[in-house]
């Protein structure tokens, strides 16, 4: 993955994630930890939330991470697609190291295994896009 994409993602800590199953749609915002090998977000979310309920029925997820700015030349953000899976013990340890206050909550942790990212970075030129695909076609 292009280091500029990784650098952008690592500077932020909240993502949006969206899910759908049949005619139900739902989005949520989550604190995340990004790990880049393999590329994935680790997030905490209770099993009784609507987005986790939908993710259990269809694991496809999409979302964004972006810089909030009104200055067009500074616009930066990613759009991603991935697969929602339960976090493993290694990912759990990494998340709780990054967010130690979460230990008291004993959170349920999930991973978003990233399949595609489109990074818009106007600091590189208006409308400049960089892409990452897990599988190249």
C-alpha positions in Angstrom: 0.0 0.0 0.0 1.3 3.5 -0.9 2.9 5.0 2.2 0.9 8.3 1.6 -2.3 6.3 2.2 -0.9 4.7 5.4 0.4 8.0 6.7 -3.0 9.6 6.2 -4.9 6.7 7.9 -2.4 6.7 10.9 -3.0 10.4 11.5 -6.7 9.8 12.2 -8.7 7.6 14.6 -12.4 7.7 13.7 -13.9 5.9 10.7 -17.4 5.5 9.3 -18.6 2.0 8.5 -21.8 1.1 6.6 -23.6 -2.2 6.3 -26.6 -3.5 4.4 -28.7 -6.6 4.5 -31.7 -7.0 2.3 -33.6 -3.7 2.7 -31.9 -2.6 6.0 -29.0 -0.1 6.0 -27.0 1.3 8.8 -23.9 3.3 9.4 -21.7 3.9 12.5 -18.6 5.7 13.6 -15.9 3.9 15.4 -12.5 4.6 16.9 -9.9 2.5 15.1 -6.4 1.1 15.1 -4.9 0.6 11.7 -2.5 -2.2 11.0 -1.0 -2.5 7.6 0.3 -6.0 7.3 -2.2 -7.2 6.2 -4.1 -3.9 6.0 -7.0 -3.8 8.4 -8.8 -1.6 10.9 -9.5 -2.9 14.4 -12.7 -1.4 16.0 -14.7 -2.0 19.2 -18.4 -2.4 19.0 -21.0 -4.1 21.1 -22.8 -7.1 19.6 -26.2 -5.6 20.3 -25.7 -2.7 17.8 -27.6 -2.6 14.6 -24.4 -2.4 12.5 -22.9 -5.5 14.1 -26.3 -7.3 13.7 -26.2 -6.5 10.0 -22.5 -7.4 9.7 -23.2 -10.8 11.0 -25.7 -11.3 8.2 -23.5 -9.8 5.5 -19.9 -9.1 6.3 -19.3 -6.6 3.4 -18.5 -3.2 4.8 -17.7 0.2 3.3 -16.8 3.5 4.8 -14.6 6.6 5.0 -11.9 8.3 7.0 -11.6 12.0 6.2 -10.1 15.3 7.2 -12.8 17.8 7.9 -11.9 21.1 6.1 -13.6 23.8 4.0 -10.3 24.5 2.1 -10.5 22.6 -1.2 -6.7 22.4 -1.5 -6.5 20.5 1.8 -9.2 17.9 1.2 -8.0 14.4 2.0 -9.9 11.2 2.7 -10.3 7.6 2.0 -13.2 5.5 0.9 -12.8 1.8 1.6 -14.4 -1.6 1.1 -13.7 -4.6 3.2 -14.9 -7.6 5.1 -16.0 -7.5 8.8 -14.6 -10.3 10.9 -14.0 -11.0 14.6 -10.6 -9.8 15.9 -8.0 -12.3 16.9 -6.0 -12.2 20.1 -3.0 -10.4 18.4 -5.3 -7.7 17.1 -7.0 -7.4 20.5 -3.7 -6.9 22.2 -2.7 -4.2 19.7 -6.0 -2.4 20.1 -5.9 -2.4 23.9 -2.3 -1.2 23.8 -3.3 1.7 21.6 -6.5 2.4 23.7 -5.6 1.2 27.2 -8.7 2.9 28.8 -10.8 0.4 26.8 -9.5 -2.5 28.9 -12.0 -1.5 31.7 -14.9 -1.9 29.2 -13.8 -5.4 28.0 -14.9 -4.5 24.5 -15.9 -6.8 21.7 -13.3 -6.2 18.9 -13.7 -6.6 15.2 -11.5 -6.3 12.2 -12.3 -4.7 8.8 -10.0 -6.6 6.4 -9.4 -4.0 3.7 -10.0 -5.0 0.1 -10.0 -1.6 -1.6 -9.1 2.0 -0.7 -9.4 5.1 -2.8 -7.5 8.0 -1.3 -8.3 11.5 -2.5 -5.5 14.0 -1.7 -5.9 17.5 -3.0 -2.6 18.5 -1.4 -1.0 16.5 -4.3 -3.1 18.3 -6.9 -6.8 18.9 -7.3 -8.7 15.6 -7.4 -5.5 13.5 -7.1 -6.4 9.8 -6.3 -4.3 6.9 -5.1 -5.7 3.4 -5.0 -5.0 0.2 -3.2 -6.5 -3.2 -4.1 -5.8 -6.3 -2.1 -6.2 -8.4 -5.2 -4.9 -6.9 -8.4 -7.0 -7.7 -11.6 
